Amino acid sequence: MNGFAEHSLSEDAFGQAKGGLASFDAFPKTKRTYLTRGRNSSAWTITLILTCLYLTTTEVSRWYTGTTTQNFSVEKGVSHDLQINLDIVVAMRCADLHVNMQDAAGDHTLAGELLRKDPTSWSQWGKGKEIHKLGEGEQGLPGWEELWDVHDQLGAARKRKKFPKTPRVRGPTDACRIFGSLDGNKVQGDFHITARGHGYMEFGEHLDHSTFNFSHQVNELSFGPFYPSLVNPLDNTIATTEAHFYKYQYYISIVPTIYTDDASLLPLLDAVNRNKHHPAKSVFYSPHAIKTNQYAVTSQSHTVGENYVPGIFVKFDIEPITLTIAEEWGGFLALIVRLVNVISGVMVAGGWCWQMFDWGMEVWGRRSGRGRGSSMGFLGNGYGASEKMSYD
């Protein structure tokens, strides 16, 4: 009977042969002939290992990048100064343009006398991959609510430089580049570029309307300290028109913004922001923190009649809030704890899934066997029920 009688029905046949080191084994093993080989789970194991590697890489990358938090707070301090940085090219001669700024406090600034005007050729501008129309191109229409990477902002702020020089003129000087910085009050205001003798009473020859062309390219428009490497919504935008009487209007909403990669500086930054005479005000010029202004912009442009004033009008408003964007990192021990939790969780969940899959396959196999009408034989002889009847 399958060789069992050769051992005189001895129970020792079920155990391992003893002798040598095997006699010291406190946990005797079952013979291999009585073991059932399970399903091959090597593919599932590889899947779990790849999953653990992916999640580990993700956690380490997230830890290295840090966690960015944004906090809005109402400005409790009062600041009186606001620097405006402007670099714009208008398709008209410098002598035919008038630049002026006015704020809600009633202060008028003859911006044309404070800003630099360089004659240039319009054909030299409007080129390059970065030039786009407002709301179009790869940059689209970014606003202050779009949170850029803190490291990119801090790195760009360190590249402080002056306005670039005007390119050497090629061709007729039919355009004017207006650039520089203006100091104004930190209140609602507007500045505009109009034609000479239109909008303001001036003595002299009346300007011919056929010379009007307010097509323009904005290279830089920012508020606060001049960081030319920081990207603003109106930077590198262009607008063109064939009409002589055309009016461009830009509405800007400015939000003071603080960037820092050191969360421990937040109390100090808040104190300095409230008091501009704070002895630690230089913290905003350190490698770990800057204070600037982001803004959102909408535009409207249309032709106007000869009874109206054509030109470029920019109206800005200061929001009474401060946006603080801070980046912070967890400790290395916290990273290790997260990695252990992730890996152990994947392995435990993977084990449960494999056991359920194995159990499901076993149940499915049993039901499939019954469905084919197979019969069970007697224990140890392998004969079916029909053979047993014929024997009887």
Buried (B, 14 or more C-beta within 10 A) or exposed (E): EEEEEEEEEEEEEEEBEEEEEEEEEEEEEEEEEEEEEEEEBEEBEEEBBEBBEEBBEEBEEBBEEBEBEEEEEEBEEEBEEBBBBBBBBBBBBBEBBBBBBBBEEEEEBEBBEEBEBBBBBBEBBEEEEEBBEBEEBEBEBBBBEEBBBBEEBBEBBEEEEEBEEBEEBEEEBBBBBBBBBBEBBBBEBBBBBBBBBBBEEEEEEEBEEEEBBBBBBBBBBBBBBBBBEBBBBBBBBBBBBEBBBBBBBBBBBBBBBBBBBBBEBBEBBBBBBBBEEBEEBEBBEEEBBBBBBBBBBBBEBEEEEEEEBBBBBBEBBBBEEBBBBBBBBEEEEEBEEBBEEBBEEBBEEBEEEBEEEBEEEEEEEEEEEEEEEEEEEEEEEEEEEEBEEEEE
